[in-house]
């Protein structure tokens, strides 16, 4: 699939600009195995780059203006690199404007370029197509103009570009897009950016995402509420245990002694966070030991916490995971991402993928009248230079 995408992107570039590109960059989307909603709660995440990518083709054009073509949208825009960079009503262009602005604001000097790009990352599925766009664009400009930018700084610049667009994202998406390694997951401390790789050998199981095709509007308001609730809970913990600085320092036993000090809602939120931090640690151990059955069980536990304690699920996601629990060929499933829609991540016994897909597709359509989409994914390398 990627070979065809690369061929089509480079051919489109030649047709548009009359020459072969000087640089070709591949930038992947990402999944998160476990560790949802704890990037802002001082925990760890366990993401990985996947084999769904954006392909970019670049050349210098020896001017002060850049022309960028989005093949999939059949749209293009030009940007004067000497003019003030402002937000546009054409939203997709803002991610690229933001990247250029961040590079300039951080003292990187470069001239005009031509670029085309195309993607097979499903947009709106929670696979971080925006991070792939930002990091691929930064990587391409850096390669084209010999700019010295470390991987971690590419991720941080991409994050700042997205903040400029108006989306206050964490660092996980950009970091995993850049640092991904084939058959490796990344245990990332989102505060310090310390990270370590763990093997992603899922043995006899394939990784398949079920796209619920729904996105409920609760997410933004509820996200902000969850952050406030966790801050309240942590303040109570610190008051009673002054030595505790963050959730990662707090044990479940310590929390249980404070249950009567918190409202039922605050307790549920904090209990999920502390348990999820522990699940990330256990997931790394399970991967290191090749215990994929345990990893699957941790996913089911994580979904229960996300649904019943953190309350960021929805009836569609709960139905998919509850059905997965009763399926002989699925050993683990949970919602992936912020919640209230999007995808579930599933470990399915190899050789039975189509059987499972047909079953879930029919059941989901009959229950909700919505088509269920499926994405087979493998763990892949991060943003890289092909040419």
SVG drawing of the C-alpha trace seen along z (x, -y; Angstrom):
<svg xmlns="http://www.w3.org/2000/svg" viewBox="-30 -40 53 59">
<polyline fill="none" stroke="black" stroke-width="0.4" points="0.0,0.0 2.8,-2.4 4.7,-1.6 1.7,-2.7 1.3,-5.9 5.0,-6.7 4.9,-6.1 1.7,-8.2 3.1,-11.1 6.4,-11.3 4.7,-11.0 2.3,-13.8 5.3,-15.9 7.0,-15.4 3.8,-16.2 3.3,-19.4 6.9,-20.8 8.5,-19.1 11.3,-17.3 11.8,-14.5 11.8,-15.6 15.0,-16.2 13.8,-14.7 11.0,-12.2 9.9,-11.9 7.6,-9.3 5.9,-10.3 3.7,-7.9 0.6,-8.0 0.6,-6.4 -1.3,-4.2 -1.2,-4.1 -1.1,-0.5 -2.1,-1.7 -1.9,-4.7 -4.8,-6.9 -5.4,-10.3 -2.3,-10.1 0.0,-12.2 -1.3,-15.2 -1.4,-13.3 2.3,-12.7 2.2,-9.1 3.6,-7.2 2.2,-6.4 3.1,-3.4 2.7,-4.6 4.2,-3.3 4.4,-4.5 2.4,-2.5 2.5,-1.6 0.0,-4.3 1.9,-7.3 2.0,-10.6 4.4,-10.7 6.0,-14.1 8.0,-15.1 10.2,-18.3 12.4,-20.5 14.1,-23.8 12.6,-26.5 15.2,-29.3 12.6,-31.9 11.2,-33.3 7.8,-31.6 6.7,-28.0 4.0,-26.1 2.4,-23.1 -0.1,-20.8 -2.4,-18.4 -3.1,-15.7 -5.9,-14.0 -7.8,-17.3 -7.0,-18.5 -6.0,-21.8 -2.8,-24.0 -1.6,-27.2 1.4,-29.4 3.1,-31.2 5.5,-34.1 8.3,-33.3 9.2,-36.9 5.6,-38.0 4.0,-37.7 2.5,-34.3 -1.2,-34.4 -3.9,-31.8 -6.1,-31.1 -9.7,-30.0 -8.4,-27.0 -7.7,-24.9 -5.4,-22.3 -2.9,-24.9 -2.6,-26.2 -0.6,-23.2 2.0,-23.9 1.9,-27.7 2.5,-26.8 5.5,-24.6 7.1,-27.3 6.4,-29.9 7.9,-27.8 11.0,-27.1 11.5,-30.8 10.7,-31.9 13.4,-29.5 16.1,-31.0 16.2,-28.4 16.9,-29.9 15.6,-28.4 14.3,-29.5 11.3,-28.7 10.4,-25.1 7.8,-23.1 6.1,-20.2 3.3,-17.7 2.0,-15.2 -0.5,-12.4 -1.7,-10.1 -3.2,-6.8 -3.7,-7.7 -7.5,-7.8 -8.4,-11.3 -10.4,-11.7 -9.7,-8.2 -7.4,-9.1 -4.2,-8.0 -2.6,-11.5 -2.5,-12.5 -1.9,-16.1 1.3,-15.1 2.5,-13.2 1.9,-16.2 3.8,-18.6 6.7,-16.3 7.1,-15.2 7.0,-18.8 9.7,-19.8 11.8,-16.8 11.6,-17.5 12.5,-21.2 15.4,-20.3 16.7,-17.7 16.3,-20.0 18.2,-22.9 20.6,-20.9 19.1,-22.2 20.4,-20.6 17.3,-19.6 17.3,-16.8 14.4,-14.3 13.0,-15.5 13.1,-19.1 11.2,-18.1 8.5,-16.7 8.4,-19.8 8.3,-22.2 5.4,-20.1 3.6,-20.3 4.1,-24.1 2.8,-24.4 -0.4,-22.5 -0.8,-24.8 -0.5,-27.8 -3.3,-26.3 -5.4,-26.2 -5.2,-22.6 -3.6,-22.2 -2.2,-18.7 0.3,-16.8 3.7,-15.7 2.9,-12.0 1.7,-12.1 4.6,-14.1 7.2,-12.2 6.0,-8.8 5.7,-9.8 9.3,-10.9 10.9,-8.3 9.0,-5.2 11.0,-2.0 9.8,1.1 8.4,3.7 9.0,1.5 6.7,-0.5 7.9,-3.6 7.5,-4.0 7.5,-7.8 7.6,-10.1 5.6,-13.1 7.1,-15.5 10.8,-14.8 10.7,-13.2 12.8,-10.3 11.9,-7.2 12.8,-3.5 11.9,-1.0 10.2,2.4 9.7,5.2 6.3,5.2 6.2,8.9 2.5,9.8 3.2,13.5 0.1,15.1 -2.0,12.0 -2.7,9.2 -3.4,5.6 -6.7,4.3 -8.4,1.0 -12.2,0.9 -13.3,-2.6 -16.7,-3.3 -17.4,-6.1 -18.8,-8.3 -17.3,-11.3 -19.5,-12.7 -19.3,-16.4 -18.7,-15.9 -15.0,-15.5 -13.7,-19.1 -15.8,-20.1 -15.4,-16.8 -11.6,-16.7 -11.2,-20.0 -13.4,-18.8 -11.3,-15.6 -8.1,-17.7 -9.7,-19.8 -11.0,-16.8 -7.6,-15.1 -6.0,-18.3 -8.4,-18.4 -7.7,-14.8 -4.0,-15.2 -4.3,-18.3 -6.1,-16.1 -3.4,-13.4 -0.6,-15.9 -2.3,-17.4 -2.4,-14.0 0.8,-12.6 3.2,-15.6 6.0,-13.4 3.9,-12.6 4.7,-14.9 2.6,-13.3 0.2,-10.4 3.1,-8.2 4.3,-8.4 1.0,-7.3 0.0,-3.7 -3.5,-2.3 -3.3,-1.5 -2.5,-5.1 -5.4,-6.3 -7.9,-3.9 -7.1,-5.4 -8.3,-8.8 -11.5,-7.6 -13.7,-9.2 -11.9,-12.5 -12.9,-12.7 -16.2,-12.9 -17.2,-9.6 -16.5,-11.2 -13.0,-12.6 -12.1,-9.2 -13.1,-7.3 -11.0,-9.7 -7.9,-9.4 -8.3,-5.6 -8.3,-5.2 -5.1,-7.3 -3.2,-5.5 -4.2,-2.1 -3.5,-3.1 0.0,-4.2 0.5,-0.8 -1.0,0.9 1.6,-0.8 4.4,0.6 2.8,4.1 2.3,3.9 6.0,3.2 6.8,6.3 4.3,8.4 5.8,7.4 9.3,8.1 8.2,11.5 6.2,12.2 3.1,12.6 0.5,11.3 -2.4,12.8 -1.6,10.6 -1.2,7.6 -4.7,8.3 -6.1,8.6 -4.6,5.2 -6.4,3.7 -9.7,5.0 -9.0,3.6 -8.0,0.2 -11.3,0.0 -13.3,0.8 -11.4,-2.1 -11.9,-4.5 -15.6,-3.6 -16.7,-3.2 -14.2,-5.3 -12.9,-8.0 -16.2,-8.0 -14.9,-8.9 -16.5,-6.1 -19.8,-5.9 -22.4,-3.2 -20.8,-2.4 -17.3,-1.8 -18.6,0.1 -20.6,2.4 -17.5,3.1 -15.3,4.0 -18.0,5.9 -18.5,8.0 -14.8,8.5 -14.7,10.0 -17.0,12.8 -15.1,13.5 -12.8,16.5 -10.4,14.9 -9.9,11.5 -7.6,11.4 -7.7,7.7 -9.6,4.6 -10.1,1.0 -11.0,-2.4 -8.0,-4.3 -7.6,-8.0 -9.5,-10.7 -12.8,-8.8 -16.5,-9.6 -15.9,-7.9 -13.0,-7.0 -11.4,-3.6 -11.0,-0.5 -7.6,1.3 -7.9,5.1 -5.6,8.1 -7.1,10.8 -5.8,14.3 -4.0,14.4 -6.0,16.2 -9.4,15.2 -9.3,11.5 -11.9,11.6 -14.2,13.8 -14.1,11.3 -14.5,8.3 -17.6,9.8 -19.2,10.6 -18.6,7.2 -19.5,5.3 -22.9,7.0 -23.6,6.7 -22.6,3.0 -24.7,2.1 -27.7,3.9 -27.3,2.3 -26.5,-1.3 -27.1,-1.6 -23.5,-2.7 -20.8,-1.2 -17.8,0.1 -14.4,-0.5 -11.3,1.6 -7.6,0.8 -5.0,3.5 -1.8,1.9 1.8,3.0 4.4,1.2 6.7,-0.7 9.6,-3.2 9.2,-6.9 9.6,-9.9 12.4,-9.2 14.0,-10.1 13.3,-7.8 15.3,-9.8"/>
</svg>
